[in-house]
Amino acid sequence: MSAVAKRRERERAERRDRILDAAQQVFWREGFEAAKMGAIAEAAQLGKGTLYLYFRDKDHLALGLATRHQTRLLERFGRLRSECGESGGLELLRRLLASYADHMQKPVEHLRMVMTRWATGAPFDPATEGCQSAGENVMRIFGTLRDTVIEAQQKGELPAHIPPERLTTFLFSSLNGSLLMQLQMNCLASLDEVNKKIMTTDEHIDLLLEACRHLARPSRVGERYDLEDAGQ
């Protein structure tokens, strides 16, 4: 590749990143549904025609932001695994879940934007650029958590009779529910007595993992698993 071609490629990547930064700020400020492509172009200091050369609509922008955000989260996961070394297991799982929660909810505007898009229930067009990459990243995030669950099971820190995919889904969905509750509590921020009774995300993770450690062998009702009775 010639020097000119490399420069043009670098400039295009920098402009794309600038557009994503602008879209993020507009989505945070106005909300995903209310945001307009014109406002994003203005924030990026570009004409609308130029914006559309890079992103055809808001969903395309959302996928671009999701892919960038997921990549950064996976990098954090990699650093955590390196820090834990061979120890892994439950402590690494705790750190991964906490890292995911931190990455999702800071700033809270990001969490609000993500939850708003998820709440539409509308699938992304699989033909849209970035859709496949975003899906693959989700599976990499899930896979990292699942592999760590397996490590914890092999070390006897989590019950081995529960399929790791099920246990990971339980942890992942419960943590996302906790994040959603944080948004709910923001709506009731003036009610101090209510907020005092709500666990922090870290407390939720601690309790969640403690509960998983004591899951009993299944009492089969279809595919359901029952928690151990208190005192047993």
MARKESE-869490 format. One record per residue (C-alpha): residue number from 1; x, y, z; residue in one letter. Coordinates in Angstrom, 2 decimals. Layout:
(NUM; (X; Y; Z); a);
...
END
This chain:
(1; (0.00; 0.00; 0.00); m);
(2; (1.37; 3.41; -0.98); s);
(3; (2.02; 6.18; 1.53); a);
(4; (-0.88; 8.18; 0.09); v);
(5; (-3.26; 5.23; 0.41); a);
(6; (-2.14; 4.63; 4.00); k);
(7; (-2.72; 8.28; 4.86); r);
(8; (-6.21; 8.22; 3.35); r);
(9; (-7.06; 5.04; 5.23); e);
(10; (-5.83; 6.58; 8.49); r);
(11; (-7.81; 9.77; 7.88); e);
(12; (-10.95; 7.76; 7.11); r);
(13; (-10.54; 5.75; 10.33); a);
(14; (-10.02; 8.95; 12.35); e);
(15; (-13.10; 10.56; 10.80); r);
(16; (-15.17; 7.45; 11.49); r);
(17; (-14.05; 7.53; 15.11); d);
(18; (-14.92; 11.22; 15.35); r);
(19; (-18.41; 10.51; 14.03); i);
(20; (-18.88; 7.75; 16.64); l);
(21; (-17.74; 10.12; 19.39); d);
(22; (-20.28; 12.71; 18.20); a);
(23; (-23.07; 10.12; 17.92); a);
(24; (-22.35; 8.91; 21.44); q);
(25; (-22.61; 12.41; 22.86); q);
(26; (-25.88; 13.10; 20.99); v);
(27; (-27.37; 9.75; 22.02); f);
(28; (-26.40; 10.41; 25.64); w);
(29; (-27.81; 13.93; 25.60); r);
(30; (-31.03; 13.42; 23.62); e);
(31; (-31.68; 9.70; 23.90); g);
(32; (-31.41; 7.16; 21.09); f);
(33; (-34.97; 7.49; 19.83); e);
(34; (-35.01; 11.30; 19.82); a);
(35; (-31.54; 11.78; 18.31); a);
(36; (-31.37; 13.07; 14.73); k);
(37; (-28.73; 12.34; 12.12); m);
(38; (-28.49; 16.08; 11.44); g);
(39; (-27.55; 16.75; 15.06); a);
(40; (-24.88; 14.06; 14.87); i);
(41; (-23.43; 15.53; 11.68); a);
(42; (-23.34; 18.96; 13.32); e);
(43; (-21.64; 17.59; 16.43); a);
(44; (-19.04; 15.89; 14.22); a);
(45; (-18.60; 19.12; 12.25); q);
(46; (-19.49; 17.37; 9.01); l);
(47; (-22.14; 17.75; 6.36); g);
(48; (-25.01; 15.23; 6.44); k);
(49; (-23.89; 13.91; 3.07); g);
(50; (-20.48; 13.04; 4.48); t);
(51; (-22.06; 11.41; 7.53); l);
(52; (-24.17; 9.16; 5.31); y);
(53; (-21.05; 8.04; 3.45); l);
(54; (-19.93; 6.43; 6.73); y);
(55; (-23.21; 5.48; 8.45); f);
(56; (-26.54; 5.10; 6.71); r);
(57; (-28.76; 5.40; 9.83); d);
(58; (-28.85; 5.42; 13.63); k);
(59; (-28.81; 1.64; 13.88); d);
(60; (-25.62; 1.57; 11.84); h);
(61; (-24.15; 4.10; 14.27); l);
(62; (-25.38; 2.08; 17.25); a);
(63; (-23.64; -1.01; 15.89); l);
(64; (-20.45; 0.95; 15.38); g);
(65; (-20.58; 2.16; 18.97); l);
(66; (-21.44; -1.31; 20.25); a);
(67; (-18.51; -2.90; 18.43); t);
(68; (-16.09; -0.29; 19.74); r);
(69; (-17.44; -0.61; 23.27); h);
(70; (-17.33; -4.42; 23.19); q);
(71; (-13.75; -4.39; 21.90); t);
(72; (-12.67; -2.21; 24.81); r);
(73; (-14.48; -4.49; 27.27); l);
(74; (-12.77; -7.56; 25.82); l);
(75; (-9.42; -5.79; 26.23); e);
(76; (-10.27; -5.23; 29.90); r);
(77; (-11.16; -8.91; 30.20); f);
(78; (-7.79; -9.83; 28.73); g);
(79; (-5.93; -7.64; 31.21); r);
(80; (-7.86; -9.13; 34.14); l);
(81; (-7.04; -12.67; 33.01); r);
(82; (-3.35; -11.74; 32.75); s);
(83; (-3.42; -10.24; 36.25); e);
(84; (-5.03; -13.35; 37.75); c);
(85; (-2.61; -15.69; 35.99); g);
(86; (-3.18; -19.34; 36.78); e);
(87; (-5.43; -18.64; 39.79); s);
(88; (-8.52; -17.84; 37.70); g);
(89; (-11.68; -19.44; 39.00); g);
(90; (-14.22; -17.67; 41.17); l);
(91; (-12.10; -14.60; 41.92); e);
(92; (-11.51; -13.97; 38.22); l);
(93; (-15.22; -14.48; 37.56); l);
(94; (-16.04; -11.89; 40.22); r);
(95; (-13.64; -9.41; 38.62); r);
(96; (-14.98; -10.04; 35.12); l);
(97; (-18.57; -9.46; 36.23); l);
(98; (-17.58; -6.29; 38.09); a);
(99; (-15.64; -5.08; 35.05); s);
(100; (-18.65; -5.69; 32.80); y);
(101; (-20.94; -3.78; 35.17); a);
(102; (-18.49; -0.89; 35.48); d);
(103; (-18.03; -0.71; 31.71); h);
(104; (-21.79; -0.70; 31.13); m);
(105; (-22.86; 1.87; 33.70); q);
(106; (-20.09; 4.47; 33.62); k);
(107; (-21.25; 6.90; 32.62); p);
(108; (-24.89; 6.19; 33.37); v);
(109; (-25.83; 7.88; 30.09); e);
(110; (-24.26; 4.97; 28.26); h);
(111; (-26.30; 2.43; 30.20); l);
(112; (-29.45; 4.44; 29.55); r);
(113; (-28.73; 4.53; 25.82); m);
(114; (-28.05; 0.79; 25.64); v);
(115; (-31.14; -0.15; 27.65); m);
(116; (-33.30; 2.15; 25.51); t);
(117; (-32.17; 0.42; 22.34); r);
(118; (-32.59; -3.04; 23.85); w);
(119; (-36.09; -2.12; 25.03); a);
(120; (-37.27; -1.59; 21.45); t);
(121; (-36.92; -5.32; 20.87); g);
(122; (-36.24; -4.54; 17.22); a);
(123; (-33.52; -6.75; 15.71); p);
(124; (-30.63; -5.15; 13.89); f);
(125; (-30.62; -5.73; 10.14); d);
(126; (-28.10; -8.56; 9.64); p);
(127; (-27.03; -6.93; 6.37); a);
(128; (-25.88; -3.81; 8.22); t);
(129; (-22.12; -3.42; 8.47); e);
(130; (-20.99; -4.27; 11.98); g);
(131; (-23.93; -6.52; 12.85); c);
(132; (-21.92; -9.72; 12.51); q);
(133; (-18.96; -8.27; 14.41); s);
(134; (-21.21; -7.12; 17.25); a);
(135; (-22.78; -10.57; 17.47); g);
(136; (-19.38; -12.26; 17.49); e);
(137; (-18.21; -9.94; 20.26); n);
(138; (-21.23; -10.80; 22.38); v);
(139; (-20.35; -14.47; 22.00); m);
(140; (-16.71; -13.72; 22.93); r);
(141; (-17.85; -11.88; 26.07); i);
(142; (-20.21; -14.72; 26.97); f);
(143; (-17.51; -17.27; 26.12); g);
(144; (-14.97; -15.60; 28.41); t);
(145; (-17.45; -15.74; 31.30); l);
(146; (-18.42; -19.34; 30.49); r);
(147; (-14.78; -20.49; 30.35); d);
(148; (-14.18; -18.87; 33.75); t);
(149; (-17.28; -20.59; 35.14); v);
(150; (-15.84; -23.90; 33.93); i);
(151; (-12.54; -23.13; 35.68); e);
(152; (-14.41; -22.39; 38.91); a);
(153; (-16.37; -25.65; 38.54); q);
(154; (-13.17; -27.63; 38.01); q);
(155; (-11.71; -26.07; 41.17); k);
(156; (-14.81; -27.00; 43.16); g);
(157; (-15.80; -23.35; 43.68); e);
(158; (-19.08; -23.67; 41.77); l);
(159; (-21.40; -26.68; 41.46); p);
(160; (-20.26; -28.93; 38.62); a);
(161; (-23.64; -30.54; 37.95); h);
(162; (-25.07; -27.40; 36.31); i);
(163; (-24.17; -26.94; 32.63); p);
(164; (-21.77; -23.97; 32.44); p);
(165; (-23.79; -22.30; 29.68); e);
(166; (-26.85; -22.26; 31.95); r);
(167; (-24.91; -20.96; 34.92); l);
(168; (-23.31; -18.24; 32.80); t);
(169; (-26.68; -17.20; 31.37); t);
(170; (-28.06; -16.99; 34.91); f);
(171; (-25.17; -14.78; 36.05); l);
(172; (-25.22; -12.59; 32.95); f);
(173; (-28.99; -12.02; 32.95); s);
(174; (-29.12; -11.38; 36.70); s);
(175; (-26.34; -8.81; 36.46); l);
(176; (-28.10; -7.01; 33.61); n);
(177; (-31.22; -6.97; 35.76); g);
(178; (-29.21; -5.31; 38.53); s);
(179; (-28.01; -2.65; 36.07); l);
(180; (-31.59; -2.01; 35.00); l);
(181; (-32.52; -1.56; 38.66); m);
(182; (-29.81; 1.09; 38.97); q);
(183; (-31.64; 3.08; 36.28); l);
(184; (-34.92; 2.57; 38.10); q);
(185; (-33.37; 3.91; 41.29); m);
(186; (-32.14; 6.98; 39.43); n);
(187; (-35.80; 7.78; 38.78); c);
(188; (-36.40; 7.61; 42.54); l);
(189; (-33.20; 9.37; 43.57); a);
(190; (-35.07; 11.70; 45.93); s);
(191; (-36.43; 8.76; 47.96); l);
(192; (-33.48; 8.16; 50.26); d);
(193; (-35.21; 5.46; 52.29); e);
(194; (-35.82; 3.42; 49.14); v);
(195; (-32.27; 3.79; 47.85); n);
(196; (-30.75; 2.80; 51.20); k);
(197; (-32.37; -0.62; 50.82); k);
(198; (-30.97; -1.31; 47.34); i);
(199; (-27.74; -3.26; 46.96); m);
(200; (-24.83; -1.82; 45.05); t);
(201; (-23.70; -3.68; 41.95); t);
(202; (-20.69; -5.13; 43.81); d);
(203; (-22.96; -6.35; 46.62); e);
(204; (-25.26; -7.90; 44.04); h);
(205; (-22.33; -9.77; 42.43); i);
(206; (-21.12; -11.04; 45.81); d);
(207; (-24.57; -12.33; 46.74); l);
(208; (-25.12; -13.80; 43.28); l);
(209; (-21.89; -15.81; 43.38); l);
(210; (-22.55; -16.92; 46.95); e);
(211; (-25.99; -18.16; 45.88); a);
(212; (-24.45; -20.03; 42.92); c);
(213; (-21.98; -21.76; 45.24); r);
(214; (-24.87; -23.33; 47.15); h);
(215; (-27.06; -24.44; 44.25); l);
(216; (-28.30; -27.93; 44.99); a);
(217; (-28.52; -30.80; 42.58); r);
(218; (-31.52; -30.36; 40.30); p);
(219; (-35.03; -31.29; 41.26); s);
(220; (-36.23; -31.82; 37.71); r);
(221; (-39.33; -29.95; 36.60); v);
(222; (-38.70; -29.73; 32.88); g);
(223; (-35.36; -27.92; 32.73); e);
(224; (-35.62; -26.03; 36.04); r);
(225; (-33.13; -26.07; 38.91); y);
(226; (-34.13; -25.41; 42.51); d);
(227; (-32.16; -23.60; 45.19); l);
(228; (-31.12; -25.52; 48.24); e);
(229; (-33.54; -25.15; 51.14); d);
(230; (-32.28; -22.95; 53.96); a);
(231; (-30.38; -24.92; 56.57); g);
(232; (-29.73; -27.97; 54.41); q);
END
